[in-house]
């Protein structure tokens, strides 16, 4: 039987990185439709140097989210991204699972 006592928490990583003086953004899945690899509430933590922990799409759109997180860190303005199979960006970043996903990115102050 697998040990389920440890649960990875990207929000703990975000707090640790922030305390260490790193500029940090958190991306959160806020809505999904159809087939989506991560459920609402899933997190991806990104720092200014593009280091990251967690997942918002099982790898499908992470590169785009990481890129946008740098803009959010720089501007301090939160952003909502939406990806779906009808969205050209979705195909270019690999979201071909047939679903749609909305992701909220915010900078930690």
Secondary structure, 3 states (H helix, E strand, C coil): CCCCCCCCCHHHHHHHHHHCCCCEEEEEEEEEECCCCCCCCCEEEEECCCCEEECCCCCCCHHHHHHHHHHHHHHCCCEEEEEECCCHHHHHHCCCCCCEEEEEEEECC
